[in-house]
Amino acid sequence: MSGSADVGGVGLTGRQLDRTVSEGATVLRRRAPAARRRGPGIGPAQRIVPEVDHVFETFPFPENWETHSDLEVAGAAYHGLRADLMLGSDEGLTTTYNRFHDSEEQSSGITRLRELHAAMDRAVLAAYGWTDIGTACEFFP
């Protein structure tokens, strides 16, 4: 990943933060070995990037989530289609999700994205053992 992004007022480069579909889950990973700190060569216009190593330490992942191939398959299918839709229509996340949540949007790509989202939800719920929760896409006024 290249370039940079402003996340919560903190400038992050692609090397510091990337979205990865791996080991059955999509997670945010910081690649930099340590946070940038002010020192020689770092000017006042540059920002300090906070440590994020501990963000997921207490997250209640489902038991053995790393080995649930259903999670990986569902996540990869969803993220792949979403990327294809965004590239094909030259739209960003906001526009894509505005279409996703628009009840009048019935294009085949968005309809399929909704189906894959429900499949991803079912895979996550099953990993936690919560098979009695519905995943139908509903629209509310």
N, C-alpha and C positions, 0 to 999 in steps of 0.2 A: 504494500500500500504506500502511496506517496502523497505529497501535499500536506496540508494541515487542516485542522478543524478547531473551532472554538466551542468547547464543551463547558457549560456552566461558568463562562467567563475565563476559562483557562485555555490557553492555546496549546493544543496537542498535535504532534506530528504523527504520521502514519506509523512510524517506527515505535512510537510509545503506546499506541492503542490500535488494535485491529479487531474486527469481528471474525471469528473463526468457527467453522463448523467442524468439530473434532470430538472423537470419543463419545458420540451420542448427545452432544449438547452444543448450543451456540453460547459462547462465553466471550466476555471482553478480557483481553490479555494485555498487560503492559509488557513490552519487550525491553524497554530500557532497564539496565541493571540497577540503576538508582535514580532518584529524582534529581532534576537539575537544581543546582543551588547557585546562589549569587557568588561570584568570584571573579578572578581575572578573566577578561574576555567576554563577560556577560554584561551587556549594557542595560540601562534603565528601561528601555523599551521592551525588553524581553521579560517574559513571565517565568515565575517559578512553577514547576509542575509538581503537585503534591504526590506523596507516596500512595499507591493504591494496591499494594501487595495483599493487604488483609481484607479487601472488600467482600470476598466470598467465603471467608473463614467460618461464619456462622449461618450461611445460607442452608436451609433444610433440603438439600438435594435428596431425591429418592434413593433408596437403598440400591447399591450396585448400578447406578445410573450410567457409569462408564461402559458397561457391557450390554446395554439395551440397544440392540441394532435398530429396533423400531423408531427410537428417538432420532438416531442418526439419519435413517432413510427419510423419515417425515420432514425433519429439519432441512436436509439437503434439497429435497424436492421443492419445498416451499420457497426457500431462499433462491434456488436456481430459477424458478418461474418468476419470482418477483424481480430478480435482476434482469431477466429477459424482457419482461414487460416494461421496466423502466428504460432500458436501452432502446427497445423497439419504438417506444412512444416519445423518447427524449424527455421523460418526466422524472422528477425527483420523488423522494419518499412521501412528502406531504401531499402532492397531487395524486400519487398512486393510492395512498390511504384515504384521501377524500373520495376518490372513485370507489374504493373498496367499501366504504361506509355509506355510499349513496344508494338508497333502495331502488332508484330508477336506473342505475348503471347495470346493464345486462350483457355487456360484451363478453365474449367467450373467455378471454384471458382473465378478467376480473372474476367471473363466475368460477373458473377453475382455481383461482387463487383462494377464493372463499372455501372451496371444497378442500384444498390442501391445508388451509388454516384449521379447519375442523378436524382433519386427519392428524395434524400435529397436536392439537389439543387433546384428542383421544389418546394419542401415544403418551403424552405427558401424564394425563390423568391415570392411565393404566399403570404407568411406572410407579405411581404413588398408591395404586390399589383402589382408586376411586372410579370404578366403572359405572356407577349409577348416576353420574352427572352428564347431562346432555351437552352437545356441542353445536347444535344448530345455529346458523347465522341468523340473527333476528335484527330487525330495524325498529327503533322506537322514535316516536315523533319528538 
